[in-house]
Amino acid sequence: MSSKKKELIGMFSGWGMSWGGWIDNRRGEWWLMAQLLLITAHLLPPWPAPVDLGLNTWPLSIFMVGVLLLLGGLVMAAQAFAALGSSLSPLPAAKKGNRLICKGPYQRCRHPIYQAVLLCSLGVVLALGSLLHLLLLLVLVAVLGGKARREEGSLLQLHPNYAAYRSLTPAIAAGLPWLDWRE
C-alpha cells in the first residue's frame, strides 16, 4: 500500500467514536452532532424569503459576495484538512498519536476548519438573504466556540507547546470575543 493511501486511511480512522459516546458524550460526540445538524440545516430554503421582506430580488452583488465567501470557505477547509493529515478528527477529544500542527492554515488561527465552516455559513447568509440562515450562523458560532474550547483542553494535556501556541495565535477569528481567546 502506498504511503499516500496509508495517510488517507489514517486520516479517516482512529477517531474513537462509540455508541456509548453518543449516549454520554465521552469524546464530545454531542458537539459534533450539533455541528452537523447546523451545517445540514443550511440546506433549508431562505426564510423569510427576500420577496417576503419587500424585495423583488436579492441584490446580485450581495449574492455574488456570498457565493465567493462560500467557495473561499470550502478551499480553506480543504487546506486545513490536508494540513492535519492523520491528526484529523471530527471530535473535540484529541486523536491518539496526534501531532500538534502550527504551520499552514494553523499559523493563521488554531481552528481553521471551524473558521472555514463559519465563512461558508456567512456566505450562505449573504447569498440567500435569509434571517433563518443568519440565526443558524449565530448558533454555529456558539457551538464551534464551545467545541473548540473543549478540544483545547485535550490538546493542552497532550502537547506541552500548546499553551505558547494558544497565547500567540487567534482561536477562530482574531478580535471577536467568542471566537478569539488567548491566555
C-alpha positions in Angstrom: 0.0 0.0 0.0 1.4 3.4 -0.9 2.2 5.9 1.8 -0.4 8.4 0.4 -3.1 5.7 0.7 -2.0 4.8 4.2 -2.1 8.5 5.2 -5.6 8.9 3.7 -6.8 5.8 5.6 -5.2 7.2 8.8 -6.9 10.5 8.3 -10.4 8.9 8.5 -9.7 6.3 11.2 -8.9 6.1 14.9 -11.4 8.7 15.9 -12.6 6.7 18.9 -16.4 7.0 18.3 -18.6 4.6 20.0 -22.3 4.1 20.7 -21.6 4.8 24.3 -20.1 8.1 23.4 -23.2 9.2 21.5 -25.1 8.4 24.7 -22.8 10.0 27.3 -20.7 12.5 25.2 -17.4 11.0 26.4 -15.3 12.3 23.5 -17.5 15.3 22.6 -19.9 13.5 20.3 -22.8 15.9 21.1 -20.7 18.8 19.9 -20.1 17.0 16.6 -23.8 16.2 16.3 -24.9 19.8 16.9 -22.3 21.0 14.3 -23.5 18.5 11.7 -27.2 19.4 12.3 -26.5 23.1 11.9 -24.4 22.6 8.8 -27.1 20.4 7.3 -29.8 23.0 8.2 -28.1 25.4 5.8 -29.7 23.4 3.0 -33.1 24.8 4.1 -34.7 27.4 1.8 -34.4 31.0 2.9 -36.9 32.2 5.4 -38.3 34.7 5.2 -37.5 34.9 1.5 -36.3 38.3 0.4 -39.6 38.8 -1.5 -41.4 38.4 1.8 -39.3 41.3 3.1 -40.5 43.6 0.3 -37.5 43.0 -2.0 -38.3 42.0 -5.6 -34.9 40.4 -6.0 -31.9 39.9 -3.8 -29.1 42.1 -4.9 -26.8 40.3 -7.3 -23.7 41.9 -5.8 -24.5 40.6 -2.3 -25.4 37.2 -3.8 -22.0 37.0 -5.5 -20.1 38.0 -2.4 -21.9 35.2 -0.6 -21.0 32.7 -3.2 -17.4 33.8 -3.2 -17.2 33.5 0.6 -18.8 30.0 0.4 -16.2 28.9 -2.2 -13.4 30.5 -0.2 -14.5 28.7 2.9 -14.5 25.4 1.0 -10.9 26.0 -0.2 -9.8 27.0 3.4 -11.4 23.8 4.7 -9.6 21.6 2.2 -6.3 23.3 3.1 -6.9 22.7 6.8 -7.9 19.1 6.3 -4.7 18.5 4.3 -2.5 20.2 6.9 -3.9 18.0 9.7 -3.3 14.8 7.8 -3.6 11.8 10.1 -4.3 14.0 13.1 -7.8 14.9 11.7 -10.7 14.1 13.9 -14.3 15.4 13.9 -14.4 15.0 17.7 -13.1 17.6 20.2 -11.2 14.9 22.0 -7.7 14.7 20.6 -7.0 11.6 18.4 -4.4 9.2 19.9 -1.0 9.8 18.5 -1.9 13.2 17.0 0.7 15.8 16.2 0.5 19.5 17.1 0.1 21.3 13.7 1.1 25.0 13.8 2.0 25.6 10.2 0.0 26.4 7.1 -3.6 27.4 7.9 -2.8 26.7 11.6 -0.5 29.8 11.6 -3.5 32.0 10.9 -5.7 30.5 13.6 -5.9 27.5 15.9 -9.1 26.2 14.4 -9.1 26.9 10.7 -11.7 24.2 9.9 -14.1 26.0 12.2 -13.2 29.3 10.6 -13.9 27.8 7.2 -17.3 26.4 8.3 -18.2 29.9 9.6 -17.1 31.5 6.4 -19.2 29.1 4.4 -22.2 29.8 6.7 -21.7 33.6 6.3 -21.6 33.0 2.5 -24.9 31.2 2.6 -26.4 34.0 4.7 -25.3 36.6 2.1 -26.2 34.6 -0.9 -29.7 33.8 0.3 -30.6 36.9 2.3 -32.3 34.7 5.0 -32.9 35.5 8.6 -33.1 31.8 9.3 -29.6 31.3 8.0 -28.4 34.2 10.0 -29.7 32.5 13.1 -28.0 29.3 12.0 -24.7 31.2 11.7 -25.1 32.7 15.2 -25.8 29.3 16.8 -23.0 27.7 14.8 -20.6 30.4 16.3 -21.7 29.3 19.8 -21.4 25.6 19.0 -18.0 25.8 17.3 -16.7 28.2 20.0 -17.7 25.7 22.7 -16.4 22.7 20.7 -13.0 24.5 20.2 -12.7 25.2 23.9 -13.3 21.5 24.8 -10.8 20.5 22.1 -8.2 22.8 23.5 -8.4 21.2 27.0 -7.5 17.9 25.4 -4.6 19.5 23.4 -3.2 21.2 26.4 -2.8 17.9 28.2 -1.1 16.2 25.2 1.2 18.9 23.9 3.4 21.0 26.3 3.9 23.6 23.5 0.2 24.2 23.0 -0.1 26.8 25.7 2.5 29.0 24.0 0.8 28.5 20.6 -2.5 29.4 22.1 -1.2 32.6 23.7 0.1 33.8 20.3 -2.5 32.5 17.8 -6.2 33.5 17.5 -8.6 30.7 18.2 -11.1 31.1 15.2 -11.3 34.7 14.3 -9.0 37.4 15.6 -10.7 40.2 17.6 -14.1 38.6 18.1 -14.7 37.8 21.8 -16.4 34.4 21.5 -14.0 33.4 18.6 -10.7 34.6 19.9 -9.5 33.7 23.4 -5.8 33.7 24.2 -4.3 33.0 27.6 
